[in-house]
Amino acid sequence: MPNFCAAPNCTRKSTQSDLAFFRFPRDPERCRIWVENCRRADLEAKTSDQLNKHYRLCAKHFDPAMVCKTSPYRTVLKDTAIPTIFDLTSHLRNPHTRHRKRIKELTDEDIRKIKERRLASSIEQLVSKKDAAAEDSTSTNEDEPQLSTEEKEFREYLRSLFEVVVMLGKQSIPLVAGKACKTEHKSNNFQALLDYRMNAGDQALRKRFVATAVNTEYLSATQQSQLLDVCENTVREEMLMENVLREEFLDFLLFDGDESTLVERLEAQLTDRWGLSMEDCRGQAHKATGTSTTKMKAVAVLLMEKYPLALHVPCSHLALNIHLANSLPFPSVQVVMETLTRIGAFFSAPLAQDELEKSISSHYQKNEEKGEALKQACGSGWTEQHSVFDVLLDLLPPLLLCMDNIWNNDDGKFPDTVAADAYSVAETLADFEIIVTIVILKNVLTFTRAFGRNLQGETLEVFFAANSLTAVLHSLNEVNDNIDVYHEFWYEEAVSVASIMGIPVEVPRLFIRKQRAADVGEIQAESYFKEYVTVPIIRGIMQEVEDMFSETNLKALKCLSLVPAVMGQMKFNTTEENYADVYRNDLPNPDTLPAELHCWRIKWKHRGKEVRLPTTIHETLQLPDVKFFPNVNSFLKVLSTLPLLKLEDSKSDTASERLQAYLSGMPTKQWNKSLAMLNINTHVKHDLDVMVDKYCRLYPEDDPEAETEAETEAEAEAEAEAEAEAGGGG
């Protein structure tokens, strides 16, 4: 259905104008004001939900300053926007005209009746949604101008197309089939589903396509792209319009080009397509591996140079030790991290996990207690835990045994592809350099393990983690200052593990070959691994921790003492004002902050015995009286957006899992970012009518048949040119 303006004396509809149309707000109070300003007394009896679903106002009724057109896809109102521009008199000049949008003079009697209707509206909410929708549909048809038959048919046709696109996305079905059969003219799944719908009785599609030429696709590639783009952007807009703190999957970005190009591309995406502003960004976190890590760190630095408050911090849902290891640009470390990912995916299959547990029992048969503990430790998701390198080191001997057994595949219960994967992983693990790297990572990251675990804990734990960073850095510096002693112990540990696994202790073959080519004397294994593994890892970890937890970042985290439970733990002896300069410009009244903080402490220090101290930012912001502390309220809202802090009821893991499932389950050539967007965000509600209306506004003059003919002619011309060139070359 199109959008019609509900304002008196306004006949605009979305098919005749490129104006934006805005739903009545769901908030009952704001919705009431909109209705009163419209002077539509007949709408006052309806609930805010009914009005939001069935009624719109066009942009002409709002002050231009209240309307923000941020992109071709996104036009939004400011949160405080109220319609104020109405024509309430033009109908008086032509009293014989029929007016469907009735305007009444508000006499005392009218005002009394309106109040009665408002009281009765709460009763209407008890009526079933089906009856309410039917009633509103009838009312809407009475109040709004009617579409022509052609317009109705075209919109029904578009609605069917969008319904198919959404289904393809949610069910992870590619547009193009694996191998198109040209003889049967089934070039893609989209067309096949349209055929199915027509055969099932979809008259809108059948009427539209009945005159389509034989052996011609119903929709051109351009039109399919337009449908996908509108679908994708509608879902994204729905997420952006929800004013709730959460993590969402919003888009894909090309990763090619240098760092400055990536920054420009990201900014353009945020501002031009999403309608956001980097000036409002208060935190950034990146998850990368391998060579991408260095590039993403450079992007983060460039962003912070332009926007100092966009603090670069770790992700709340990624273990700090894994993040630190991923950030090291050393080949042996990158191989270990890639192998960990492969191992995690490999043992997701039950048969493989059973084989691993058998190998653990076999290796630790003289120490069954440790064997059982290791089985528990290497359960689902162990490759993403804080203690991953401790578990991996204990698991190495039985893991290599397991991979060898699967590779041999004597009983034939594993497919050849699985056996081949097992062989590849076994070859990687049976390398002394990899064993040394795992041992060094395990020992160095022991100093950051508790720190990282606290960062992902409750608010109080995060606060104390921020205050413990000095001790962490001191421990790492102490290791660095005595690297000879530490390396000796760690190297002996690596040799012991290699001996158990039957792996020779040797310098990498490639390094030896380079030495011989340079005519340099051979280096001893222990010296080699100290210089090329131990020292780089310890210094890389130290640098990464210092960069990730700069003075500004720590100041922000120490402001968590605004949370009453943290304040109570500190005996209400906190000094947030010493760190407040980080977000000073975000506060409504920064000059009154010291006095407000004093009152905030006194409020909680002298609370009643039955009053419990809120333990999280989210819980604190839900307090009804926090609005009387505007600076504290703003401070906590800004802090809550830091990616380092975990969200209440976060669904980010689900989105990440769905993304990985899409990428791994779909052949690379069939990836489609719009369908992936729909598949990952299946939880987002969408309105097909909104998609239809948006398509009509963006592509008002599209003629599918003409476009198809034009594309056919273009293809014929291209073939003729190719034949001419081939003839000339001969």
Residue pairs with C-beta under 8 A, 6 or more apart in sequence:
1 155
1 689
1 692
1 693
2 13
2 14
2 15
2 147
2 151
2 155
2 692
2 693
2 696
3 13
3 14
3 21
3 56
3 58
3 693
4 12
4 13
4 14
4 56
4 140
4 143
4 144
4 145
5 11
5 12
5 13
5 21
5 56
5 57
5 58
5 60
5 61
6 24
6 38
6 40
6 43
6 55
6 56
6 57
6 101
6 143
7 38
7 57
7 58
7 61
7 83
7 86
7 87
7 101
8 38
8 39
8 40
8 86
8 87
8 88
8 91
8 99
8 101
8 102
8 103
9 86
9 87
9 88
9 90
9 91
9 99
9 101
9 103
10 58
10 60
10 61
10 87
10 101
11 145
12 19
12 58
12 60
13 144
13 145
14 21
14 693
14 696
14 697
15 147
15 151
15 696
15 700
17 58
18 697
18 700
19 58
19 59
19 60
20 58
20 59
20 67
20 69
20 75
21 56
21 57
21 58
21 59
21 693
22 56
22 57
22 58
22 59
22 62
22 77
23 52
23 53
23 55
23 56
24 31
24 34
24 35
24 48
24 51
24 52
24 55
24 56
24 57
25 31
25 34
25 48
25 52
26 48
26 49
26 52
27 48
28 47
28 48
30 82
31 48
31 51
31 52
32 44
32 48
32 118
33 82
34 51
34 57
34 82
34 83
35 43
35 44
35 51
36 44
37 82
37 83
37 84
37 86
38 57
38 83
38 86
39 86
39 88
39 103
39 104
39 106
40 101
40 102
40 103
41 102
41 104
41 106
41 110
41 114
42 102
42 139
42 143
43 51
43 55
44 114
44 117
44 118
44 121
45 117
45 118
45 120
45 121
45 124
46 121
46 124
46 136
47 121
47 124
47 125
49 125
50 132
50 136
53 133
53 136
54 136
54 137
54 139
54 140
55 140
57 83
59 67
59 75
60 85
61 83
61 84
61 85
61 86
62 77
62 81
62 82
62 83
62 84
62 85
63 81
63 84
63 85
66 77
66 78
66 80
66 81
66 82
67 75
67 76
67 77
67 81
68 75
68 76
68 77
68 78
68 275
69 75
70 76
70 271
70 272
70 274
70 275
71 272
71 273
71 274
71 275
72 698
73 230
73 233
73 237
73 273
73 694
73 698
74 233
74 237
74 240
74 273
74 274
74 275
76 241
76 275
79 243
88 103
91 97
91 99
91 103
100 142
100 143
100 144
101 143
104 110
106 114
124 132
147 155
153 204
153 207
153 208
154 208
155 692
155 696
156 204
157 204
157 205
157 207
157 208
158 691
158 692
158 695
158 696
159 204
159 688
159 689
159 692
160 194
160 197
160 202
160 204
160 205
161 194
161 219
161 227
162 227
162 230
162 231
162 688
162 691
162 692
162 695
163 688
164 190
164 193
164 194
164 197
165 190
165 227
165 228
165 231
165 675
165 678
166 231
166 678
166 686
166 688
167 173
167 193
168 174
168 175
168 189
168 190
168 193
168 675
168 678
169 231
169 674
169 675
169 676
169 677
169 678
169 679
170 678
170 679
170 682
171 679
172 661
172 662
172 665
172 666
172 675
172 679
173 189
173 675
174 189
174 666
174 667
174 670
174 672
174 675
175 188
175 189
175 190
175 224
175 670
175 672
175 675
176 187
176 188
176 189
176 670
177 186
177 187
177 188
177 189
177 192
178 667
178 670
180 186
180 187
180 188
185 215
186 192
187 217
188 217
190 219
190 224
191 217
191 218
191 219
194 205
194 209
194 218
194 219
197 205
198 205
198 206
198 209
208 704
209 218
211 705
212 218
212 705
212 708
216 708
216 712
217 708
219 227
219 704
220 704
220 707
220 708
220 711
221 711
222 707
222 711
223 702
223 704
223 707
226 695
226 698
226 699
226 702
227 695
228 672
228 674
228 675
229 674
230 691
230 694
230 695
230 698
231 674
231 678
231 686
231 691
232 673
232 674
232 677
232 678
233 273
233 694
234 686
234 687
234 690
234 691
234 694
235 677
235 678
235 681
235 684
235 686
236 250
236 251
236 274
236 677
238 684
238 685
238 686
239 248
239 250
239 681
239 684
240 250
240 274
240 275
240 276
245 640
245 641
245 647
246 647
246 650
246 651
247 647
247 650
247 651
247 652
247 655
248 655
248 681
249 655
249 656
249 658
249 659
249 677
249 680
249 681
250 274
251 269
251 273
251 274
251 673
251 677
252 673
252 676
252 677
253 262
253 265
253 266
253 269
254 265
255 262
255 292
255 295
257 265
259 295
259 298
259 299
259 302
260 302
262 295
262 299
263 299
263 302
263 303
263 306
266 299
266 303
267 278
270 276
270 277
270 278
271 277
271 278
278 303
278 306
278 307
278 310
279 307
281 303
281 307
281 309
281 310
282 309
282 310
282 311
282 583
282 586
282 638
282 641
282 642
283 310
283 311
283 313
283 641
283 642
283 643
283 644
284 300
284 303
284 304
284 310
284 311
284 312
284 313
284 643
285 312
285 313
285 314
285 315
285 316
285 643
285 644
286 296
286 297
286 299
286 300
286 312
286 315
287 315
287 318
287 323
287 326
288 295
288 296
288 326
289 326
289 334
289 337
289 338
289 341
290 334
290 337
290 338
291 329
291 334
293 326
293 327
293 328
293 329
294 329
297 327
297 547
300 312
301 312
303 310
303 312
304 310
304 311
304 312
308 552
309 582
309 583
311 552
311 553
311 556
311 642
312 547
312 548
312 553
313 548
313 553
313 642
313 643
313 644
314 320
314 323
314 455
314 548
314 643
314 644
315 323
315 643
315 644
316 456
316 643
316 644
316 645
316 646
316 647
316 650
317 456
317 646
317 650
317 652
317 653
317 656
318 384
319 384
319 385
319 386
319 388
319 452
319 456
320 386
320 448
320 451
320 452
320 453
320 455
320 456
321 386
321 387
321 388
321 389
321 445
321 448
321 449
321 452
322 337
322 384
322 388
324 445
324 448
324 541
324 544
324 545
325 333
325 336
325 337
325 389
325 441
325 445
326 337
327 540
327 544
328 334
328 536
328 537
328 540
328 541
328 544
329 540
330 533
330 536
330 537
330 540
332 433
332 434
332 436
332 437
332 533
333 437
333 441
333 537
335 428
335 434
335 437
336 434
336 437
336 438
336 441
339 425
339 428
339 429
339 434
340 383
340 388
340 392
341 383
342 421
342 424
342 425
343 383
343 399
343 425
344 381
344 382
344 383
344 384
346 352
346 418
346 421
346 422
346 425
347 353
347 356
347 378
348 380
349 418
351 413
351 414
352 402
352 406
352 414
352 418
355 402
355 405
355 406
356 378
356 398
356 399
356 402
357 375
358 402
359 398
359 399
359 401
359 402
359 405
360 371
360 374
360 375
360 378
360 395
360 398
361 368
361 371
362 398
362 401
363 371
363 397
363 398
363 401
364 370
364 371
364 374
364 398
365 371
370 394
374 391
374 394
374 395
374 398
377 387
377 391
377 394
378 391
378 395
382 388
382 391
385 391
386 449
386 452
386 453
387 449
389 438
389 441
389 442
389 445
390 442
390 446
392 399
392 438
392 442
393 438
393 439
393 442
393 497
396 429
396 435
396 438
396 497
396 501
397 497
397 500
397 501
399 429
400 426
400 429
400 430
400 501
402 422
403 422
403 423
403 425
403 426
403 429
404 422
404 426
406 414
406 418
406 419
406 422
407 419
407 422
407 423
407 426
409 419
414 422
428 434
429 435
429 501
430 501
430 503
431 503
432 494
432 498
432 503
432 504
432 505
432 506
432 525
433 508
433 529
433 533
435 494
435 497
435 498
435 501
435 503
436 491
436 494
436 529
436 533
437 533
437 537
439 490
439 493
439 494
439 497
440 490
440 494
440 533
440 534
440 537
440 538
441 537
443 486
443 490
443 493
444 476
444 479
444 537
444 538
444 541
445 541
447 472
447 475
447 476
447 479
448 472
448 476
448 541
448 545
451 465
451 468
451 469
451 472
454 461
454 462
454 464
454 465
454 468
455 461
455 462
455 465
455 644
456 646
457 465
458 615
458 616
459 560
459 563
459 565
459 566
459 615
459 616
459 617
459 645
460 563
460 565
460 566
460 569
460 615
462 557
462 560
462 644
462 645
463 557
463 558
463 560
463 561
463 563
463 566
465 557
466 549
466 554
466 557
466 558
466 560
467 558
469 545
469 549
469 554
472 545
473 542
473 545
473 546
476 538
476 541
476 542
476 545
477 542
479 486
479 538
480 538
480 539
480 542
483 530
483 534
483 535
483 538
484 530
486 534
487 526
487 529
487 530
487 534
487 535
488 526
490 534
491 526
491 529
491 530
491 534
494 529
495 505
498 504
498 505
505 525
506 525
507 522
507 523
507 525
507 528
511 523
511 528
511 532
512 522
515 521
515 522
515 523
552 582
555 579
555 581
555 582
556 579
556 582
556 583
556 639
556 642
557 642
557 644
558 576
558 579
559 576
559 579
559 580
559 582
559 583
559 635
559 639
560 566
560 617
560 639
561 567
561 570
561 574
561 576
562 576
562 597
562 600
562 620
562 632
562 635
562 636
562 639
563 614
563 615
563 616
563 617
563 620
563 636
564 604
564 613
564 614
564 615
564 620
565 613
565 614
565 615
565 616
566 574
567 574
567 601
567 604
567 613
568 604
568 613
572 601
572 604
572 605
574 601
576 597
576 635
577 593
577 594
577 597
580 587
580 590
580 593
580 635
583 634
583 635
583 638
583 639
584 590
586 634
586 635
586 638
587 593
587 630
587 631
587 634
587 635
588 630
588 631
588 634
589 596
589 630
589 631
590 631
592 631
593 631
596 629
596 630
596 631
596 632
597 631
597 632
599 629
600 629
600 632
604 613
607 613
614 620
614 623
616 648
617 636
617 639
617 640
617 645
618 640
618 648
620 626
620 636
621 633
621 636
621 637
621 640
626 632
626 633
626 636
627 633
639 645
651 683
655 680
655 681
658 679
658 680
658 682
659 676
659 680
662 676
662 679
662 680
663 671
663 676
